[in-house]
Amino acid sequence: MKITEHIQTLAAEGSLLADAAGEAGPGAPVPTCPDWRVRDLLRHTSMVHAWAAAFVREGHTSYVPDAGEPELDGPELLAHFREGHRLLVEALENAPHDVECWSFLPAPSPLAFWARRQAHETTIHRVDAESARGGALSPVDAAHALDGIDELLRGMHARPKSRVRTETPRTLRIRTTDTDTVWTVRLSAEPPRAVREETPAEALVVDCELSAPAETLYLTLWNRLPLTALTVTGDEDLARLWRDNSSITWS
């Protein structure tokens, strides 16, 4: 996806997140993040947005820790989130394409990294806000969902900190039923190694396959939908391994 598409998605998703959070109220529990109330969601996402914007706007070329979560609540917190989200979108829109700054996953450029990462960060937390509000979730475009699965499998879980590991080598297939996109994920005592294919010519024998439309896979792999949302074929222990060990945490 293009940088401009990621920024457009970030802008739309942040607005949806704020609207849902406002409707739910700051004290509403967040079912997809059982330890959180909506105020925790807003404080966390506000902090992440400010942290990301600073790298792009100020050009930090090495890691800089975040400034901490805002000690706000109620309408002031929601207004703070909206303003910080706006500033992040503006920072990405106004940054030169060759901006140099720190990032933590491979990408064509730092700007491409931050636009993509914040688009998915905000989409997933928008789902959290809507789960707190109740009712139907806003849809996720298939192209955005595919990109998010790719970032998760080939980016986030390729890092040494991934806990999705097996003592005996196993193979997991992730298949979208609406786009014929497949990821083959090789699990071992090392971080997962994932390869993406479009309509593979020959099916590889795997230990387990998870299949669903791209949007459903995206939200389930990010642990925002239950495993029952997917079709699980083969060794269900591998599906449970993902559910129990794949969470991405801030620390």
N, C-alpha and C positions, 0 to 999 in steps of 0.2 A: 504494500500500500504506500501511497505517496505521503510525504510529510504533511502536506496541506489537508489530506483526508484524515490523518490522525488528529490534527489540531481541530478540525471541524467536529470530529467525534468527541474529543475532549470537551469542547464548548457545550455541545448538546447534552452530554452525559452529566456534566457538572450542574447544569440547570435542572435536569430531571432529579438529580440527587437532592439538591436544595429544596425543590418543591415537595418531594416525598418526605424529607426530614421535617419540613415545616408542618405538613399535614399530620405526621405521626406524633410530633411533640418531643421535646428533649429527653423526657423520662421513659419513653417507650422502649421496651426490650427489642433487641435485634436478633431474631430467630437464627439467622445464618452465622452470627457471632455471639454465642450464648453468654459470654462474659460482658457484653457491651450493652449500653443503652444508646439511644440516638446521640446524646451529647458526646459520648466517647467516640462514636463514628465521626462526628463533625470535627472534634478536636484532632483526631488522628489525621484525617484527610486534609484538614487545613494545614497541619504541620508538614505533611508530605508535599503539598502543593508549594508552600513557601520554600521548602528545602530545594525542590527541583528548580523552581524559578530562579533562585539565587545562583545556581551553577550556570545557567544559560545567560542570565542578565549580567553577572559579575565576572564570568569567565574563569572560575576556579579550576585549575588544572590538576588538582589533587583533592582527595577526599576531605570534605568539611562536614562535621557532624551537624545534625539538625539543631534548631534553636529551642526545641521543646514545644509541647502542646500549649495552646492558649488557655489561660485560666478564666474562661468566659462561660456563660450559660444563657439559655433562653434566647430571646430575639437578638441580643448582642452577638451571641455565638453564631447564629445563622447568618447575620449580616457580615460578620467577619469571614465566614466561609465563602460567601458569595464574592466578596471583594478579593480575597486571596485567589480564588479560582479565576476571576477576571484578570488579575495581574499575571497569573501563570500563562493564560491564553495569549495575552498581549506580549509577554516575554518571548514566547515561541514564535508568534507571528512576526515580530520585529527583529528577531535575531538574524544575522547574516548566515547564509547557508554554510559558510566555512568557519563558523564559530568554533573555537577550541575550548573545551571544558571536560571535566572528569565525567566518566560514565562507567557502568559496571557490567555491561553485556556487549558482545560484538555487534556492530551496526555499521551501516555505510558512512555515518558521520555522527558526532555527538548530538547534533540537532535531531537527526532521525531517531536516535536512541531515546531522547527525552520526550519527544512528541509521542512516540509509540508507547513507551512505558507509562506515561501519565494518562494516555487514552485508556489503557487497560486497567490501570490502578483505579481510575475514576468510574469506569464501567462496572467493575466488580463491587465497588463500594456503593454505587447507585443501586445495584441489586440488593445490597444490605439495607439501604434506606427504604426501598420499596417493600422489602419483606417486613420491616417494622411497621410500615403504614398499613399493609394488608392489601388484598386485591391482586389483580393481574400485574405481572411484570412487564415493563416496556420491552419491546423486541430488540434483539441484537442482530444486526445485519450479518449475513453469512460470511462476507469477506472479512469483516472485523473479527468474527468468531474464529475463523480459520487462522488469522494472523495471531490471535491471542493464544490459541492452542499451540501454534508454532513457537511463540515466545516462551510459553511455559515449558514445553518439552525440550526444545533445543537451546533455550537460553537459561531460564531459571534453574531447571533441574540438571543442567550440564555442569553446574558449579559444584565445587567440593562440598558445600554445605548441604546438598540434597541428602535426605534420609531415606529415599526410595531405593533400597538395596536388598539384595538376596545373597545368601551364602552360596547357593548353587545357581549358576547362570540360567536365566529364564528369558523368554521373549514375549513381549506384550504388543498386540496390534491395536491401534486406535483408528477407527474407520468412520468417516462421515457418510451417512446414507443419502445425503442430498447433493453432494459435490464429488463423490468418488475420490476423496482425498484420504490417503492412508499414511500413518506414521508407524514405523517399526521401531519399537523401543527395546533395547537390549539391557537387561537388568543383571547386575552382578554385585560383587562387594565394592565396586567402584561406582561413581556417579552414573546415572543412566545415559545411554547413547541412543539418540533418536535420529532417524532418517525419514524425511518426508518424500512421498511419491504421489504423483497424480495418475490414477488408474493404472496400478502395476499390472504388467502383462501376465505375471505368474504369481499365484498366491503362495506365500511362504508359510510353512507349517509353524504355528506359534503355540505357546502354552495357553494363552488367553486372548480374547478379542473383546474390546468394548466398542459398540457401535450405536449411533444415533445421529440425528441431524446436527449440523455444526454448532448451532446455538446451544443445544442441549448438552453436547459434549463439552463445549467451552465452560458452561456454568457448572457442570458436574466435576470436571477435572479441577476446577477451582474450588470445589467443595461447597458450592452454593445450591446444588440440587443433590438429592440422594442417589445412590447407585441404582436404585430401582427405576430411575428415569432412563437408564441405558439398557441395551440388550447385552448381556454378558454371556459369552460362549467360552467353554473350556474351564480352566482352573479358576474358580471364584476366589481363591485365596489371594491371587494377584490383584484382583479388583479391590479386595479389602486392604491389601498392603498399600495400595495407592491412597485409599480413603484415610487410612490411619497414619500415614507417614509423609504425605505430600504437602502439608500446609506450609505456606510461605509466611514467615513471620518477620516483623520489623527488626528485631534484635539479632 
